[in-house]
Amino acid sequence: MHSLLDALTVRSSAKSKRVSSYDRTGGNSDYIKVPKGETVVLAEMEGAGKVTHIWVTISSKDTMSRRNLVLRMHWDGQKHPSVEAPIGDFFGQGWGEKYEFVSLPLAAAPKEGNALVCYWPMPFAKGAKITIENQGPEDIDSFYYYVDYESSDSCDTDLRFHAWYNQELTTPQQGHENEWAILGDTPKNTTDAHNYLFCESEGTGHFVGVNYYVQNPGPVWYGEGDDMFHIDGEAWPPSLHGTGTEDYFNQSWCPDTLYNHPFFGTARAPGRGNDEARFGWMGRTHCYRFHLLDPVRFSESLRASIEHGHANCLTLNLASVAYWYQTLPSKPFPQLASAEARQPIQEVGVIEVHRWRDAWRTTKTGTPWGTEK
């Protein structure tokens, strides 16, 4: 097959099936409730098959439901999940927010990003289970969903879909923040030990992408950090070493622009759609890159990471969901951050910047302009 549409010409004996939240009485209450503190099974399939499409929309008093609801998926009876992430972040919605997002495998569709859509194919050989856990303070009043899948006599691949959420409030490795040599010489970095981690897996498979959510508390460019992919336990330098954050996301020269390509882009950028003016690259940026034609292949293991600023020189509030396919059994994920720890840090704004300027002028004995050294 040479194109996405070639598969439509191939005859298949698979049966098309769906699990959804439709009203079993024939009425129009086509949703389920997800009580706080409880886990609900959305779909449980037996035998062999493949999930082909998922759609979700949520109505709740909990304004942070997209961070408080945890999506999990299990394949072939494995006890620990192969997918574990807050539902918003999984579908490409950072910080519990709602905004429109367009890509080939994932989307947040109108109205106002309320429709969460997934087209990642998810094969299984001995059953599958998809659950949602409500870790928030409120019941979810209305959770609407489709899970479309195919059932078949056998599964033609031993690779299973995986997705993992990570977050970190980074600290500068040199002890103070520095970028573009503003506060001293540019440091060097010959290790990935202090990088922000996208994915660390064991098995055979290929990495297919990441949603990357950056909250920057300062105005300087956050994206001098290089991506690094260490394959099968190799030492530094890795087989894949990048040249900068925006370069990995197929962009260039410190962008602050909304751009949605099927494979890559920026779905949210500082100041875009906000009334309040921003400073530099201060604020929240959501970048994405999907390796749909250029998967990163590994035979034994993969460690995928990125620097937070060149040589890990910046404090950034980072979160991500990485996506990959690999053989089972997979390595269990680290403990998921608690719902409280997942709440976004308040954004820095005009008032905070004014206080910084006043503090600078005070330390410089009342210098009038603030650019004096």
N, C-alpha and C positions, 0 to 999 in steps of 0.2 A: 504494500500500500504506500502511496506517495503523497496523499493529501488527506486532510481531515474528512473530506466527503467520500473518499473511496470506500469506506466501511459501509456506506449506505447501499452499495451494489452487491454486498455479500449476503448470501442466504444463511440464516442461523436458525437452529432449532430451539434457541433459548425462548423462554416465556416472559413476557413483560408483566411486571407486577408493581403494586404500590401499597405502601402503608401511609395513611394520612390521618389527620385529625377531624375528618368529616363527621357530622352528626349521625350516629347510628340509628336514631329514631326517624330519620328522614327530614328533620327540621333544619334550621339554618344556624344552629349553634355549633359551627364547624371548628371548634377549638378544644383544647384541654386546659386544665388548670395545673400549675406546678406549685404546690404549697412550699412555703419557706422551710428550709432544713431537709427537704425530701429529694429523692432521686426518682425520676420517672423514666421508664423504658419507652422510647419513641418507636423503635422497630427492632424486631428479633426475627431473623431469617434462618431457616435450616438448610442443610445441604450446601451445594455449590451455587455460585452466582456472582453478581457484580452490581454494586450500587452505581447508578448512572447519573443521578440528579437529586439534589436536596434543595428545598425552598422553605424558608421560615419567616414569619413575622410575629411580633410580640407586642402585646398591650399590657402595661403594668404601671402602678404608682411608683415603682422603684425606678428612679431616673438613671441608676447605674446598673440596670438589669443586664446590659451587654457585657459588663465585667463580672457581674455576680453569678451569672448562669455559666456552669462549666459543662462543655460538650465532651463526651468520651465515646470512643469506638473500640470494640474488641473484635478480633478476627480469629476464626478457627479454634475457639475455646481457650485462647490464651487468657490467663487470669488478670494480668495487668494490661492496661489499655495501650493501644497503638496510636490513639489520638487523645490528647488531653489539652484543652485550651478554653479560656473564656469564649463564649460564643461570638461576641462581637469581633474580637481580635482574629479568630479563626477565619471569619468571612471578610476581613479587611476593613474593620471599623475600630480605630484606636480610642483609648481613653473613655470608653463607654459612650462615645458620641455617635451621632447619626449624620452621615454625609454620603453623597452619591460616589460610587466607585465602579470603575469599568475595567475588567480584564477578561481573558479568555476562560480561565478555570473558576474564577470567583467574581462576584459582583454584589454591590448594594444598590438596589434599583429604586426608581420612584415608586411611591411618593417619598421624597426627601431621604432616601437611603433606608427606608423602613423594610424593604424586601431583601432578605439575605439569600443569595443564590450560590450553589456550588455545583460544578461539573467535573470535579476530580473523579476519575474512575477508581472504584474501590472493589477489587476482586476478593473472593473468599472461596474456600474449598469445603469447609466443615462448619458452616454457620457464621452468623455475624450478629452483633448487638450494638445498638446506638442508644445512649442514655443522655439525660440532661439533669444536672443537680442544681438546685436553687440554694445558693449560699448567701443570698441577700436578706434584707430585713423585712421584705414584703412578699406576700403570695403573688405569683404571676397569674393574673386573672384570665388572660387569653393568650394561649400559645398555639399558633396555627402552623401546620407543617405538612410537607410532602416528603416522602423518601421513595423515589422511583428506583427499581432494581430489576435485573434479569435473573431468573433461576435457570439452571442448566444441569446437565448430567455430570459435568466435570469442570474443573478450573484449569485453564491452559497456562498458568504462570504460578510460580512460587513466591512472587513478590507481593507484599502487602503495603497498603497506603499507611503512612505515618505522618503525624503533625504534632509539634511540641511548642508550647508557650514558655518563654523565658522573660525575665525582667531583671534589671539591675540599676541601682543608682551608683554610677561609676565614680571613682576617685582618681585624681591625677597621680601617675606613678612616680613623678619627679618631686612630689610634695607640694607643688603649686601649679595652678593653671597656666598654660602657655600655648600659644599658637602663632604661626607666622613670625616666630622669633620676636614677638612683641615684648616679652619679659625676659629675654635672654636667648642664648644659642639654641638652635633647633636640636633636640635630642635625637638619638638613633635607637632603633628597635630591631633586634634580631631574634625575636621569639614571639610566639602567640600566647604566652602564659598569662598575660594580663588583658588580653583582648576580651571583647564582649562575645559571648558564645551564642551562636545560632543553633548548632546541632552537634551532638556527639553520639554516634551510633556504632554498633558492632553487628557485623553480618555482611551480606552481599547485597548490593543494590545501587541506587542512584538518587542523588539530591536533585529536587525539581523546583525549589524556589523558597522565597521568604517574603513575608510582610514585616516591615521594619518601622517601628514607631519611635521617633526621637522627640523628646522634650528638652529644649535647650534653654537654660536659665540666663544666658548671656548673649550679647549681640554678635560675637565673633562667629565666623563660619565653623560649623561643627564637623564638616565632612572631609578633613584631610586624612582620616583613618583608612588604612588599606584592608581589603578583604583577604583572607587566607584560608585555603582548603588543604588540610593535611590528610593525605590518602594512605590508608593501610599502615599507619604508624610511622610514617616517614619523619625524619628530622627536618629542622629548618635549614634552608628555605623550602617551602612546600611546593608541590607540583603546580598549584595555582596560587599566584601572589599578585594582588591588584595594585593599583596606583592611586586610589582615592575613593571615598564613599560614593560620590556621585558618578564616578567612572564605573563602578560595579553596577550601579543602577542604570547604566546606559545613557547617562546625561553628562553635562560638563559645565565647568566654570561657575560653580557655586549657585545653582539654580534656586529660584524662589517662585516657581511657576507651576500651576496645575497642568498636568499632562497625563493622559490616559491612553497608553498603547496596549494592545492585547497581551503583550509579554512583560511590559515594564512601565514605570511611570511614577508620578507624584500625585497622590489622591488628595492630600491635604498639605497646605503650606502656610507658614506664618502670615497672618494678616489677611489672607484670602477669605473673603466672606465675613470678616469681622469688622465692626464699626470702629474699634479702637486701633489707632496707629501702632505699628510695631517698629522695632529697632533692629536693623540687620536681620540676622537669622534667629532671633529670639522667638521662642514659642514652639508650637507643635507641628511636626512634619511627618507625614506618612509616605514612605517610599516602598515600592514593590518590584521584585524581579522574579520571573518564572522561567526556568530553564527547560522550556518545552521542546526546543530543537537542539539544545546543547546541555543535556543532563551531565552532572558531575558523577562519574561512575567510581565505585569502590568495590573491592573484593573481600576485604576483612573488616575495615573500619573507616570512619570519616569523622574528622573534627573540623567544623566550619565556623569561622569567627571573623570579627572585624574590629579594628582599633577604634577607640573612642577619642577622636582627635589623633593627629600624628603622634606615634609613640605613646598612645594612651594618655594624653596630656589634659583631657577635659573632664569636668563634672557634667554628666548628662543623665537624664532619666530615660532609660531605654527599655523597650519591650519588643517582642518579636514572636511570630509564629513561623517556624520552618516546616517545609513539606518535603517528604521523600518516600521512596519505595524501597523495601528491603525484605529479606527472608526472615522467617520466624524460627526460633524464638528471638524476640528483640530485647534489647537491654531496657530494664525498667527505668522510667523517667525519675529524676529527682522529685522530692516533695514539692507539690504545687504551692506557690505563695498563697497565703490566706486571703480571703476576700478583703479584709481590712488593709492588708499590705498592697493589694492590687489597686486601691483607690488612687486616682491621679493626684499628683502634686499640683497645688494651685499655680496658675501661670504667673510669671513675672510681667508687670505692666508699667504704665507711665509713672505711677506714684513711686514704685521701687527704684526706677531709673533716676528719678529726681532726687531721692534720698541718697543714692550712690554719688551723684554729682555734688550734692551739698557736703557729704562726708569728705570727698576728695578736696574740695575747696577749703574746708576747715583744716585738714591736715597740711595744706600748703599755705597756711596763714592768710586765708581769705583771698587767694588769687581769683581775679574777676571772671575769667573765661573758662578755665578748666582744662586747657590743652597744655598749659605750662608744665615743664618737667621739674 
